[in-house]
Amino acid sequence: MSEVIDRPVPVPDAATGPYWAAAQEGRLVMPRCADCGKYHFYPHPLCPHCSSAKLEWTAVSGRGTLYSYTVVHRAPSPAFAAEVPYVVAVVELAEGPRLMSNLAGCAPEAASIGMPLQVAFRKLSESVTLPVFKPQ
Amino acid sequence: MTSSTKAAIVGIGESRVGSVPDRSALQLQADAAQAALADAGLKMSDIDGLLTTPVRVEHWNMPCGVVAHHLGVKAKFLSTVDLAGASGCGMIHQAAMAVASGQCETVLCVAGQNLLSHGSRAKAVKSMAEGGSAHPQFEVPYGPLVPSLYALVAQRHMHEYGTTPEQLADVAVTIRKHASLNPNAHKRELITVEDVLKSRMITSPLHIFDCAIVSDGAAAAIVTSAARARDLKAKPVHLLGQGYGLRHSHIGDTELTTTGAVDSGRDAFRTAGLTPADVDVAQIYDCFTITVIVELEDLGFCKKGEGGAFVENGRIGLGGELPITTHGGLLSGGHPGLGGGFFHVIEAVRQVRGEAGARQVKDAEVALVHGNGGVISIHCTLLLGV
Protein backbone atom coordinates (compact mmCIF):
# COMPACT_ATOMS: atom_id res chain seq x y z
CA MET A 1 0.00 0.00 0.00
CA SER A 2 3.05 2.29 -0.08
CA GLU A 3 1.81 3.88 -3.32
CA VAL A 4 -1.33 5.11 -1.63
CA ILE A 5 0.64 6.29 1.39
CA ASP A 6 3.16 8.16 -0.78
CA ARG A 7 0.55 9.65 -3.08
CA PRO A 8 -0.45 13.14 -2.04
CA VAL A 9 -4.06 12.97 -0.86
CA PRO A 10 -6.44 15.72 0.15
CA VAL A 11 -6.57 16.41 3.88
CA PRO A 12 -10.06 17.80 4.49
CA ASP A 13 -10.38 20.78 6.81
CA ALA A 14 -13.20 22.89 8.24
CA ALA A 15 -13.68 24.64 4.91
CA THR A 16 -13.59 21.57 2.66
CA GLY A 17 -14.86 18.65 4.75
CA PRO A 18 -18.34 18.54 3.14
CA TYR A 19 -16.82 18.38 -0.36
CA TRP A 20 -14.72 15.31 0.41
CA ALA A 21 -17.46 13.66 2.47
CA ALA A 22 -19.85 14.02 -0.50
CA ALA A 23 -17.21 12.56 -2.86
CA GLN A 24 -17.00 9.53 -0.56
CA GLU A 25 -20.75 9.11 -1.16
CA GLY A 26 -20.43 9.57 -4.92
CA ARG A 27 -21.82 13.10 -5.05
CA LEU A 28 -20.26 16.30 -6.42
CA VAL A 29 -21.12 19.42 -4.43
CA MET A 30 -20.16 23.06 -4.89
CA PRO A 31 -20.44 26.14 -2.65
CA ARG A 32 -23.47 28.20 -3.64
CA CYS A 33 -24.34 31.64 -2.31
CA ALA A 34 -27.73 31.82 -0.56
CA ASP A 35 -27.86 35.57 -1.28
CA CYS A 36 -26.91 35.87 -4.98
CA GLY A 37 -27.51 32.26 -6.01
CA LYS A 38 -24.17 31.89 -7.81
CA TYR A 39 -21.78 28.95 -7.52
CA HIS A 40 -18.03 29.20 -7.09
CA PHE A 41 -15.03 26.88 -6.67
CA TYR A 42 -12.46 26.45 -5.12
CA PRO A 43 -14.14 27.26 -1.78
CA HIS A 44 -13.83 30.84 -0.52
CA PRO A 45 -14.87 32.01 2.96
CA LEU A 46 -16.91 34.77 1.29
CA CYS A 47 -18.85 34.62 -1.98
CA PRO A 48 -16.48 35.95 -4.70
CA HIS A 49 -19.48 37.46 -6.51
CA CYS A 50 -21.18 39.40 -3.68
CA SER A 51 -19.02 38.91 -0.51
CA SER A 52 -21.83 37.17 1.38
CA ALA A 53 -20.85 34.63 4.03
CA LYS A 54 -24.08 32.64 3.49
CA LEU A 55 -22.63 29.78 1.48
CA GLU A 56 -24.20 26.33 1.19
CA TRP A 57 -22.79 23.13 -0.27
CA THR A 58 -25.16 22.23 -3.11
CA ALA A 59 -25.24 19.14 -5.33
CA VAL A 60 -24.43 19.86 -8.99
CA SER A 61 -25.15 17.91 -12.17
CA GLY A 62 -21.60 16.61 -12.59
CA ARG A 63 -21.83 17.50 -16.28
CA GLY A 64 -19.25 19.72 -17.88
CA THR A 65 -16.83 20.21 -20.74
CA LEU A 66 -13.06 19.95 -21.07
CA TYR A 67 -11.74 23.52 -20.77
CA SER A 68 -8.03 22.64 -21.04
CA TYR A 69 -5.75 19.67 -20.43
CA THR A 70 -2.18 18.45 -20.42
CA VAL A 71 -0.81 14.94 -20.85
CA VAL A 72 1.73 14.42 -18.07
CA HIS A 73 4.69 12.32 -19.26
CA ARG A 74 7.09 12.90 -16.37
CA ALA A 75 5.67 11.96 -12.97
CA PRO A 76 5.97 14.65 -10.27
CA SER A 77 6.92 11.94 -7.75
CA PRO A 78 7.31 8.14 -7.67
CA ALA A 79 3.66 7.87 -6.51
CA PHE A 80 2.50 8.77 -10.03
CA ALA A 81 5.17 6.86 -12.00
CA ALA A 82 2.93 3.88 -12.77
CA GLU A 83 0.21 6.14 -14.20
CA VAL A 84 2.09 8.16 -16.85
CA PRO A 85 1.01 9.24 -19.36
CA TYR A 86 -2.13 10.65 -17.71
CA VAL A 87 -4.36 13.64 -18.33
CA VAL A 88 -4.58 16.57 -15.91
CA ALA A 89 -7.69 18.47 -16.92
CA VAL A 90 -9.51 21.69 -16.17
CA VAL A 91 -13.24 21.00 -16.36
CA GLU A 92 -15.88 23.69 -16.76
CA LEU A 93 -19.06 22.55 -15.02
CA ALA A 94 -22.51 23.21 -16.49
CA GLU A 95 -23.19 25.32 -13.38
CA GLY A 96 -20.21 27.59 -14.17
CA PRO A 97 -17.29 26.80 -11.82
CA ARG A 98 -14.08 25.23 -13.09
CA LEU A 99 -11.97 22.63 -11.32
CA MET A 100 -8.88 20.52 -11.86
CA SER A 101 -9.30 16.78 -12.28
CA ASN A 102 -8.08 13.73 -14.20
CA LEU A 103 -9.68 12.22 -17.28
CA ALA A 104 -10.73 8.61 -16.77
CA GLY A 105 -11.93 6.09 -19.34
CA CYS A 106 -10.33 8.11 -22.13
CA ALA A 107 -6.98 7.57 -23.87
CA PRO A 108 -4.78 10.70 -23.52
CA GLU A 109 -4.70 11.13 -27.32
CA ALA A 110 -8.52 11.21 -27.40
CA ALA A 111 -8.70 14.29 -25.15
CA SER A 112 -10.09 17.32 -26.94
CA ILE A 113 -11.00 20.77 -25.64
CA GLY A 114 -14.78 21.17 -25.53
CA MET A 115 -15.54 17.45 -25.18
CA PRO A 116 -18.56 16.73 -22.94
CA LEU A 117 -17.69 15.11 -19.61
CA GLN A 118 -19.47 13.52 -16.68
CA VAL A 119 -18.13 13.20 -13.14
CA ALA A 120 -17.06 9.77 -11.85
CA PHE A 121 -15.46 8.80 -8.56
CA ARG A 122 -12.09 7.16 -8.06
CA LYS A 123 -11.63 5.50 -4.68
CA LEU A 124 -7.96 5.84 -3.66
CA SER A 125 -8.38 4.29 -0.20
CA GLU A 126 -11.07 3.65 2.42
CA SER A 127 -11.00 7.32 3.38
CA VAL A 128 -10.19 9.12 0.12
CA THR A 129 -12.28 9.37 -3.07
CA LEU A 130 -11.34 11.78 -5.88
CA PRO A 131 -13.88 13.19 -8.33
CA VAL A 132 -12.59 12.47 -11.87
CA PHE A 133 -14.28 12.96 -15.25
CA LYS A 134 -15.24 10.55 -18.05
CA PRO A 135 -16.40 11.30 -21.60
CA GLN A 136 -20.22 11.54 -21.70
CA MET B 1 7.15 64.30 -5.46
CA THR B 2 6.78 60.67 -6.47
CA SER B 3 8.97 57.78 -5.42
CA SER B 4 10.53 57.89 -8.89
CA THR B 5 12.06 61.27 -8.19
CA LYS B 6 12.97 60.51 -4.58
CA ALA B 7 14.74 57.14 -5.00
CA ALA B 8 17.13 55.46 -7.44
CA ILE B 9 18.85 52.14 -7.99
CA VAL B 10 22.55 52.79 -7.48
CA GLY B 11 24.11 49.33 -7.27
CA ILE B 12 23.56 45.87 -8.71
CA GLY B 13 25.29 42.56 -8.19
CA GLU B 14 25.10 38.84 -8.84
CA SER B 15 26.71 35.80 -7.29
CA ARG B 16 28.02 33.06 -9.56
CA VAL B 17 24.96 31.46 -11.20
CA GLY B 18 24.47 27.85 -12.28
CA SER B 19 25.87 24.96 -10.28
CA VAL B 20 27.57 26.50 -7.24
CA PRO B 21 27.78 23.64 -4.75
CA ASP B 22 30.38 25.38 -2.59
CA ARG B 23 28.03 28.21 -1.47
CA SER B 24 25.04 28.18 0.91
CA ALA B 25 21.97 30.36 0.39
CA LEU B 26 23.31 33.02 2.76
CA GLN B 27 26.76 32.89 1.18
CA LEU B 28 25.27 33.36 -2.30
CA GLN B 29 23.25 36.32 -1.01
CA ALA B 30 26.39 37.76 0.63
CA ASP B 31 28.28 37.41 -2.68
CA ALA B 32 25.53 39.28 -4.54
CA ALA B 33 25.29 41.94 -1.82
CA GLN B 34 29.03 42.59 -1.84
CA ALA B 35 29.01 42.90 -5.62
CA ALA B 36 26.16 45.43 -5.43
CA LEU B 37 27.97 47.44 -2.71
CA ALA B 38 31.15 47.51 -4.81
CA ASP B 39 29.14 48.62 -7.83
CA ALA B 40 27.62 51.47 -5.78
CA GLY B 41 30.84 52.38 -3.98
CA LEU B 42 29.15 51.80 -0.62
CA LYS B 43 29.95 49.77 2.51
CA MET B 44 27.61 47.45 4.42
CA SER B 45 27.58 50.06 7.21
CA ASP B 46 25.97 52.50 4.76
CA ILE B 47 22.92 50.21 4.44
CA ASP B 48 20.01 50.97 6.79
CA GLY B 49 17.18 49.03 5.15
CA LEU B 50 16.83 45.42 4.00
CA LEU B 51 14.35 43.53 1.84
CA THR B 52 14.54 39.87 0.93
CA THR B 53 12.28 36.94 0.00
CA PRO B 54 11.63 33.51 1.53
CA VAL B 55 13.84 30.62 0.38
CA ARG B 56 12.88 27.01 -0.29
CA VAL B 57 16.07 25.19 0.73
CA GLU B 58 16.03 26.16 4.41
CA HIS B 59 13.37 27.15 6.89
CA TRP B 60 14.05 30.74 7.92
CA ASN B 61 11.67 32.08 10.51
CA MET B 62 11.44 35.78 9.46
CA PRO B 63 13.78 35.68 6.42
CA CYS B 64 14.49 39.44 6.52
CA GLY B 65 15.75 39.11 10.09
CA VAL B 66 17.95 36.13 9.25
CA VAL B 67 19.46 37.85 6.22
CA ALA B 68 19.92 41.26 7.88
CA HIS B 69 21.63 39.68 10.89
CA HIS B 70 23.96 37.45 8.91
CA LEU B 71 24.96 40.14 6.43
CA GLY B 72 25.52 42.61 9.24
CA VAL B 73 22.89 45.16 8.23
CA LYS B 74 21.82 47.58 10.97
CA ALA B 75 18.30 48.00 9.64
CA LYS B 76 15.95 50.87 10.42
CA PHE B 77 13.52 49.20 8.03
CA LEU B 78 13.28 45.55 7.06
CA SER B 79 10.66 43.28 5.56
CA THR B 80 10.21 39.99 3.73
CA VAL B 81 8.57 40.41 0.33
CA ASP B 82 6.68 37.35 -0.86
CA LEU B 83 5.07 37.90 -4.24
CA ALA B 84 6.51 34.58 -5.42
CA GLY B 85 8.14 35.18 -8.82
CA ALA B 86 7.13 38.84 -8.76
CA SER B 87 9.14 39.43 -5.56
CA GLY B 88 12.14 40.93 -7.37
CA CYS B 89 10.05 43.69 -8.92
CA GLY B 90 8.12 44.14 -5.68
CA MET B 91 11.30 44.62 -3.62
CA ILE B 92 12.44 47.52 -5.82
CA HIS B 93 9.12 49.33 -5.53
CA GLN B 94 8.86 48.71 -1.79
CA ALA B 95 12.44 49.88 -1.25
CA ALA B 96 11.65 53.07 -3.17
CA MET B 97 8.59 53.61 -0.96
CA ALA B 98 10.64 53.07 2.21
CA VAL B 99 13.21 55.62 1.06
CA ALA B 100 10.56 58.10 -0.10
CA SER B 101 8.85 57.85 3.30
CA GLY B 102 12.06 58.87 5.05
CA GLN B 103 12.16 55.73 7.19
CA CYS B 104 15.61 54.82 5.88
CA GLU B 105 18.01 56.09 3.25
CA THR B 106 19.69 53.10 1.59
CA VAL B 107 18.01 49.72 1.14
CA LEU B 108 19.71 46.48 0.19
CA CYS B 109 17.36 44.16 -1.74
CA VAL B 110 18.76 40.65 -1.98
CA ALA B 111 17.40 37.21 -2.91
CA GLY B 112 18.64 33.81 -4.01
CA GLN B 113 19.60 30.34 -2.86
CA ASN B 114 21.34 27.08 -3.74
CA LEU B 115 18.19 25.56 -5.21
CA LEU B 116 20.08 23.19 -7.51
CA SER B 117 22.86 21.99 -5.22
CA HIS B 118 20.87 21.80 -2.00
CA GLY B 119 19.32 18.48 -3.01
CA SER B 120 18.66 16.40 -6.08
CA ARG B 121 16.83 17.81 -9.10
CA ALA B 122 14.13 15.13 -8.55
CA LYS B 123 13.69 16.35 -4.97
CA ALA B 124 13.32 19.94 -6.21
CA VAL B 125 10.69 18.87 -8.79
CA LYS B 126 8.66 16.93 -6.18
CA SER B 127 8.93 19.71 -3.63
CA MET B 128 7.74 22.31 -6.14
CA ALA B 129 4.88 20.11 -7.39
CA GLU B 130 3.56 19.44 -3.89
CA GLY B 131 4.55 22.59 -2.04
CA GLY B 132 4.34 25.21 -4.70
CA SER B 133 1.69 26.69 -6.86
CA ALA B 134 -0.86 23.86 -7.02
CA HIS B 135 -3.78 23.80 -4.55
CA PRO B 136 -2.90 21.19 -1.91
CA GLN B 137 -6.41 19.65 -1.79
CA PHE B 138 -7.95 20.34 -5.18
CA GLU B 139 -4.94 20.12 -7.53
CA VAL B 140 -1.94 18.27 -6.08
CA PRO B 141 -3.85 14.93 -5.72
CA TYR B 142 -4.36 14.88 -9.51
CA GLY B 143 -0.62 14.79 -10.17
CA PRO B 144 0.27 18.03 -11.97
CA LEU B 145 3.89 19.14 -12.21
CA VAL B 146 4.40 22.88 -11.88
CA PRO B 147 4.96 22.85 -15.69
CA SER B 148 1.56 21.13 -16.08
CA LEU B 149 -0.14 24.20 -14.61
CA TYR B 150 1.40 26.33 -17.37
CA ALA B 151 0.78 23.62 -19.97
CA LEU B 152 -2.95 24.10 -19.29
CA VAL B 153 -2.48 27.75 -20.24
CA ALA B 154 -0.53 26.82 -23.38
CA GLN B 155 -3.07 24.23 -24.52
CA ARG B 156 -5.95 26.66 -24.10
CA HIS B 157 -4.02 29.47 -25.83
CA MET B 158 -3.31 27.16 -28.76
CA HIS B 159 -6.99 26.21 -28.90
CA GLU B 160 -8.30 29.77 -28.79
CA TYR B 161 -5.69 31.52 -30.92
CA GLY B 162 -3.87 28.91 -32.99
CA THR B 163 -0.56 29.41 -31.21
CA THR B 164 1.91 26.70 -32.31
CA PRO B 165 4.65 24.60 -30.66
CA GLU B 166 7.10 26.26 -33.07
CA GLN B 167 6.16 29.69 -31.71
CA LEU B 168 6.69 28.47 -28.15
CA ALA B 169 10.06 27.10 -29.25
CA ASP B 170 10.99 30.49 -30.79
CA VAL B 171 10.87 31.98 -27.28
CA ALA B 172 13.25 29.34 -25.90
CA VAL B 173 15.66 29.70 -28.84
CA THR B 174 15.81 33.52 -28.60
CA ILE B 175 16.32 33.57 -24.85
CA ARG B 176 19.04 30.89 -25.11
CA LYS B 177 20.81 33.05 -27.68
CA HIS B 178 20.74 35.93 -25.21
CA ALA B 179 22.13 33.66 -22.47
CA SER B 180 25.00 32.70 -24.78
CA LEU B 181 26.11 36.35 -24.59
CA ASN B 182 25.97 36.43 -20.77
CA PRO B 183 29.15 35.03 -19.17
CA ASN B 184 27.30 34.36 -15.88
CA ALA B 185 24.36 32.46 -17.48
CA HIS B 186 23.75 28.83 -16.50
CA LYS B 187 22.98 27.39 -19.98
CA ARG B 188 24.86 28.99 -22.87
CA GLU B 189 24.92 26.43 -25.71
CA LEU B 190 22.82 27.62 -28.67
CA ILE B 191 19.68 25.62 -29.50
CA THR B 192 17.34 25.50 -32.50
CA VAL B 193 13.56 25.25 -32.85
CA GLU B 194 14.07 21.63 -33.90
CA ASP B 195 16.10 20.96 -30.73
CA VAL B 196 13.21 22.26 -28.63
CA LEU B 197 10.58 20.25 -30.49
CA LYS B 198 12.71 17.08 -30.25
CA SER B 199 13.48 17.57 -26.56
CA ARG B 200 11.71 15.40 -24.01
CA MET B 201 7.96 16.00 -23.73
CA ILE B 202 7.29 16.77 -20.06
CA THR B 203 3.62 17.75 -19.98
CA SER B 204 2.03 18.47 -23.34
CA PRO B 205 2.50 20.80 -25.11
CA LEU B 206 5.60 21.75 -23.08
CA HIS B 207 8.94 20.09 -23.80
CA ILE B 208 11.82 20.28 -21.36
CA PHE B 209 13.28 23.25 -23.30
CA ASP B 210 9.98 25.10 -22.80
CA CYS B 211 10.61 24.99 -19.03
CA ALA B 212 12.82 27.04 -16.72
CA ILE B 213 15.96 25.45 -15.42
CA VAL B 214 16.87 24.94 -11.73
CA SER B 215 19.94 26.88 -10.57
CA ASP B 216 22.01 28.18 -7.69
CA GLY B 217 22.49 31.93 -7.49
CA ALA B 218 21.57 35.23 -5.92
CA ALA B 219 21.11 38.83 -7.02
CA ALA B 220 21.15 42.14 -5.17
CA ALA B 221 20.30 45.77 -5.81
CA ILE B 222 20.70 48.92 -3.73
CA VAL B 223 18.06 51.63 -3.68
CA THR B 224 18.83 55.00 -2.13
CA SER B 225 17.56 58.58 -2.04
CA ALA B 226 17.97 60.67 -5.15
CA ALA B 227 20.04 63.12 -3.08
CA ARG B 228 22.56 60.47 -2.06
CA ALA B 229 22.50 58.89 -5.53
CA ARG B 230 23.97 62.07 -7.01
CA ASP B 231 27.17 61.57 -4.98
CA LEU B 232 27.71 57.93 -5.96
CA LYS B 233 29.76 56.53 -8.81
CA ALA B 234 27.09 54.57 -10.73
CA LYS B 235 24.62 56.25 -13.05
CA PRO B 236 21.37 56.35 -11.00
CA VAL B 237 18.48 54.36 -12.48
CA HIS B 238 15.03 55.66 -11.60
CA LEU B 239 11.80 53.82 -10.99
CA LEU B 240 9.52 55.57 -13.46
CA GLY B 241 6.36 53.60 -12.74
CA GLN B 242 5.00 50.39 -11.27
CA GLY B 243 1.87 48.30 -11.04
CA TYR B 244 0.52 45.18 -9.38
CA GLY B 245 -2.10 42.69 -10.52
CA LEU B 246 -3.87 39.59 -9.20
CA ARG B 247 -6.80 37.76 -10.77
CA HIS B 248 -6.68 34.32 -9.14
CA SER B 249 -4.68 32.28 -6.66
CA HIS B 250 -4.84 28.87 -8.38
CA ILE B 251 -4.94 28.05 -12.06
CA GLY B 252 -7.72 25.47 -11.86
CA ASP B 253 -10.46 27.99 -11.13
CA THR B 254 -9.68 30.80 -13.53
CA GLU B 255 -9.62 32.09 -17.05
CA LEU B 256 -6.39 30.66 -18.46
CA THR B 257 -5.29 33.06 -21.16
CA THR B 258 -5.68 36.56 -19.64
CA THR B 259 -3.84 37.50 -16.46
CA GLY B 260 -3.31 40.19 -13.86
CA ALA B 261 -0.46 41.47 -16.06
CA VAL B 262 -3.20 43.49 -17.79
CA ASP B 263 -3.65 45.43 -14.55
CA SER B 264 0.02 45.64 -13.50
CA GLY B 265 1.07 46.80 -16.96
CA ARG B 266 -1.70 49.38 -17.26
CA ASP B 267 -0.81 50.89 -13.87
CA ALA B 268 2.94 50.85 -14.59
CA PHE B 269 2.46 52.75 -17.84
CA ARG B 270 -0.03 55.14 -16.24
CA THR B 271 2.23 55.98 -13.28
CA ALA B 272 5.20 56.47 -15.63
CA GLY B 273 3.25 58.44 -18.22
CA LEU B 274 4.56 56.06 -20.89
CA THR B 275 3.14 53.55 -23.38
CA PRO B 276 4.43 50.20 -24.67
CA ALA B 277 5.85 52.03 -27.71
CA ASP B 278 8.27 53.87 -25.38
CA VAL B 279 9.89 50.65 -24.13
CA ASP B 280 13.35 49.93 -25.57
CA VAL B 281 13.96 46.59 -23.82
CA ALA B 282 11.60 44.35 -21.83
CA GLN B 283 12.78 41.90 -19.19
CA ILE B 284 9.80 39.57 -19.34
CA TYR B 285 9.39 36.79 -16.75
CA ASP B 286 9.98 33.52 -18.57
CA CYS B 287 9.36 30.56 -16.28
CA PHE B 288 7.88 28.82 -19.35
CA THR B 289 7.76 29.79 -23.01
CA ILE B 290 3.98 30.29 -22.89
CA THR B 291 4.39 32.78 -20.03
CA VAL B 292 6.26 35.16 -22.34
CA ILE B 293 3.58 35.00 -25.04
CA VAL B 294 0.70 35.68 -22.64
CA GLU B 295 2.57 38.49 -20.86
CA LEU B 296 3.52 40.28 -24.09
CA GLU B 297 -0.20 40.34 -24.93
CA ASP B 298 -1.38 41.38 -21.48
CA LEU B 299 1.23 44.14 -21.13
CA GLY B 300 -0.02 45.63 -24.39
CA PHE B 301 2.89 44.92 -26.75
CA CYS B 302 0.44 43.13 -29.06
CA LYS B 303 -3.24 42.21 -29.09
CA LYS B 304 -4.66 39.21 -27.22
CA GLY B 305 -4.05 36.13 -29.31
CA GLU B 306 -1.23 37.66 -31.36
CA GLY B 307 1.59 36.78 -28.99
CA GLY B 308 2.56 33.68 -30.96
CA ALA B 309 3.11 35.65 -34.14
CA PHE B 310 4.81 38.46 -32.18
CA VAL B 311 7.67 36.22 -31.00
CA GLU B 312 8.48 34.94 -34.51
CA ASN B 313 11.18 36.12 -36.91
CA GLY B 314 13.55 37.52 -34.33
CA ARG B 315 11.23 40.30 -33.20
CA ILE B 316 11.98 39.62 -29.49
CA GLY B 317 15.71 39.05 -30.05
CA LEU B 318 18.62 41.49 -29.86
CA GLY B 319 18.35 43.73 -32.91
CA GLY B 320 14.61 43.05 -33.11
CA GLU B 321 11.67 45.34 -32.56
CA LEU B 322 11.43 44.54 -28.82
CA PRO B 323 14.40 42.67 -27.36
CA ILE B 324 13.26 40.74 -24.30
CA THR B 325 14.94 39.03 -21.37
CA THR B 326 18.40 39.88 -22.64
CA HIS B 327 20.38 38.10 -19.88
CA GLY B 328 18.89 34.70 -20.68
CA GLY B 329 16.09 34.70 -18.12
CA LEU B 330 14.81 31.70 -16.24
CA LEU B 331 14.79 29.48 -19.32
CA SER B 332 18.57 29.68 -19.71
CA GLY B 333 20.20 32.32 -17.51
CA GLY B 334 19.31 30.79 -14.17
CA HIS B 335 16.38 30.14 -11.86
CA PRO B 336 17.11 29.90 -8.14
CA GLY B 337 13.46 30.21 -7.01
CA LEU B 338 12.05 33.53 -5.80
CA GLY B 339 15.34 35.26 -6.59
CA GLY B 340 14.98 34.24 -10.25
CA GLY B 341 12.88 37.20 -11.31
CA PHE B 342 15.30 39.58 -9.60
CA PHE B 343 17.94 38.95 -12.29
CA HIS B 344 15.51 40.55 -14.74
CA VAL B 345 15.68 43.76 -12.69
CA ILE B 346 19.49 43.62 -12.57
CA GLU B 347 19.63 43.23 -16.36
CA ALA B 348 17.21 46.12 -16.90
CA VAL B 349 19.51 48.37 -14.85
CA ARG B 350 22.52 47.25 -16.90
CA GLN B 351 20.69 47.95 -20.14
CA VAL B 352 19.59 51.50 -19.31
CA ARG B 353 23.06 52.28 -17.95
CA GLY B 354 24.50 51.05 -21.26
CA GLU B 355 26.64 48.44 -19.51
CA ALA B 356 25.24 45.21 -20.99
CA GLY B 357 28.28 44.48 -23.15
CA ALA B 358 27.73 42.09 -26.05
CA ARG B 359 23.99 42.07 -25.41
CA GLN B 360 23.52 45.84 -25.10
CA VAL B 361 20.36 47.17 -26.74
CA LYS B 362 21.41 50.30 -28.62
CA ASP B 363 20.32 53.56 -26.96
CA ALA B 364 18.18 51.76 -24.38
CA GLU B 365 16.59 54.47 -22.22
CA VAL B 366 13.41 52.83 -20.94
CA ALA B 367 13.29 49.25 -19.67
CA LEU B 368 10.22 47.32 -18.58
CA VAL B 369 10.58 44.52 -16.06
CA HIS B 370 7.76 42.09 -15.43
CA GLY B 371 7.54 39.52 -12.66
CA ASN B 372 4.94 36.77 -12.38
CA GLY B 373 4.27 34.70 -9.29
CA GLY B 374 2.24 31.56 -8.67
CA VAL B 375 0.73 30.34 -11.92
CA ILE B 376 0.35 33.63 -13.81
CA SER B 377 -1.33 34.67 -10.55
CA ILE B 378 0.40 37.69 -9.02
CA HIS B 379 2.10 40.28 -11.18
CA CYS B 380 4.38 43.25 -10.70
CA THR B 381 5.57 45.47 -13.54
CA LEU B 382 8.29 48.13 -13.28
CA LEU B 383 9.43 50.79 -15.72
CA LEU B 384 13.03 51.88 -15.21
CA GLY B 385 15.02 54.65 -16.85
CA VAL B 386 18.04 56.92 -16.38
Interface residues (C-beta under 8 A of the other chain):
Chain A: R7 P8 V9 P10 V11 P12 D13 T16 W20 H40 F41 Y42 Y67 S68 Y69 T70 V71 V72 H73 R74 A75 P76 S77 F80 E83 Y86 V88 V90 P97 R98 L99 M100 S101 N102 I113 L124 L130
Chain B: V125 K126 A129 E130 H135 P136 Q137 F138 E139 V140 P141 Y142 G143 P144 L145 S148 A151 L152 V153 Q155 R156 H159 R200 M201 I202 T203 S204 P205 L206 H250 I251 G252 D253 T254 L256
